[in-house]
Amino acid sequence: MWPTRPGETVGAVRAVVLVGLGTALMALSAKVSLPLPYVPMTLQTLVVLMIGAAYGWRLGSATMIAYLAEGALGAPVFAGPVGGIAPLIGPTAGYLFGFIAAAFVTGWLAERGWDRSVALLFAAMAVGHIVILAAGFGWLAFGLGLGVAKAWQVGIVPFVAASLVKNALGATLMPAARRLIERRR
């Protein structure tokens, strides 16, 4: 999203600013929260996927790692608001670690042109959502020992409709933001 001119290398300052902006957006999106049993519903997945699509796989993944590190160090950046190790080993752990993989996958697909049409970007974000939900489901079912049926009931079903809405929103917002930025050049 931060345009560079042809021949200009991506500098460390640009990367640090973008990571800082991304982690701040992640923290803000965690505060928009609907409490549910085990795992709250937040806007974080939308922001993860938009960061992946906008930043690409390298910087998107690095942003998610920085976000988790901030939380692990105690900054109140997770839903709640809480920080520390507890969210990284509790019911939300699978989803949180899934953010890294989702930013990677969505960014990788975006770098290959999947961000140039609403339909392809929707599909890329859907893959990202599947990665997040699969990681969360796996952790709930096997890491916490809830079992497959209970993990499906509390970790997947409540999030399917919201994921589709977030995909549509993200796939619509990204091209609009890109057009706005290109007009300013």
N, C-alpha and C positions, 0 to 999 in steps of 0.2 A: 504494500500500500504506500510505502514511502518511495516514490519514483527515483530512479537513478538515471543519469544520462549515459548514452552509449560510451563505452570505454571506461566508465567510472566504476571503481571497485567498491564493494560493500564494506564500509568501514566499521571499526569496532564501536565507535560512538553511535552510529546509526543502529547497530544491533542492540546495544545496551538500552538505548531509548525505546526501541520497539519492544524489547523484553519487559522493560519496566511498565510501559503502557499496557502490554498484554496481561501482565500479572495484576495490575490495578483493575483492569476490566474483569478479570476472573474473580477477584475479591468482591467487586461490586455485584457481579452476577450471582455470586453465592448468597448474597443478602436478600435477593428476590427468591423467597423460599416458601414452599407449601409443605408443612410438616406431614409426613406419612410414617407409618410404622417402619422401622429399620432405616430407610433412606429417604431424605426429603427430596421433593421435586424442585429444581432450581433452573435458572437460565444458563447455568454453566456449560451445558453441552452445546447450546447454540454458540456461545462465545468460543469454546474450544474449536469447533468446526470452522467458524469464521476466521479465527486466528490461523488455523492450519491452511485454509484456502488463500488467505491474504499474505501470509508470511512464507509459505512453502514448508516443506517437510523438515528442513534443518532448523530454521529459526522457530517454527511452530513447536517442534518437539522440545527445543531448548527452553522456550517460554513455559511450557508445561512443567518441565523439570524444575525450573526456577520457582514456579508457583508452589509446587509441592515442597521444595526446600524451605521457602518462606514460612509455610505452614508448619513444617516439622520443627523449625527453629522457634516456634511459638507465636508467630504473628497471627492475629485473628482473621485469617483470610478464607477459612472454610465456612460452610453453612453453619449457622448457629448464633452468633459468630464464635468460632473456636479456632484454636491453633494447637500445636503440639503433636505428639505422636498418636494420640488416641484415634483420631479420624483415619490415620494411615494403617491402623491394625483392626479397626472396628468394622461395622457393617458397610461403611462407605468406601473402604479401602480399594476394592476391586474397581469401582467406578473411577476413583481418583487416579489410580495407576493406569486405567484404561484411557484417560485423557491424553497421556503421552503417545500411546499407539494410535489413537484416533487423529491427533494432530499430524502425526507422521503420515498416516494413510491418506487423509484428506489433502494434506499439503503435497504429497507425492502425485496424487491424481490431478490436483490443480496445476502443478507444474507441467503436466502432460496435456494440458488444454481442457480439462474437465471443468474449468472455471469460466469458460467462454460462452456457455449457454446455460440458461436456467435449468433445463432438463438434466444436463450432464452434472451440473453442480448439485442439484437435488440428489442425484444418484450417488455422487461422491460423499455428500454429507450423510446419506442413508448408510453407506458403508461405514463411515465414522461412527454413527450412532450404534450400528450393530456391534462394532468393536467395543464400544463403551459398555453396552448392555451385556455383551457376552462376558466381559471381564468382571462386571458386577455380579452377574448371575453365578459365574464360576466360584467367585469368592464366597458369596452367600451360601451356595449349595455345598461346597466342599471345604472351603477355608473355615467357615463358621459352623459347618455341619447342620445347616437347616434342612438339607435334603433337596432333591430336584423339584418336587411338587411345591413346597413352601417357597423356595427361592423364585420359582416361576411366578407364583402368586403375588409376592411382595416386591420382587426385583425386576420383573419384566412387564407384566400386565398393566400396572398403573402408568407406565411410561411410554407405551406404544403410541397412543393418540398424540400426546404432547411432542413426541419425537417427530412425527409427521408434520405437525404444525411448525415446529422449529426448523425443520428442513425447508419447508416452503418459505418461511420468513427469511432464513439465511440465503437461500438460493435466489431470492428476489432482491435482498438488500445488497449483496456483494456486487452484482453488475451495476446497480445504481450508484454505489459508492465509487466504483472504478470509473464510470462515466463522469462523475463529478470531479474526480481527481484529474482525469485526462483533460477536461475543459479548462482547468486551472493552469495547465502547463503552458 
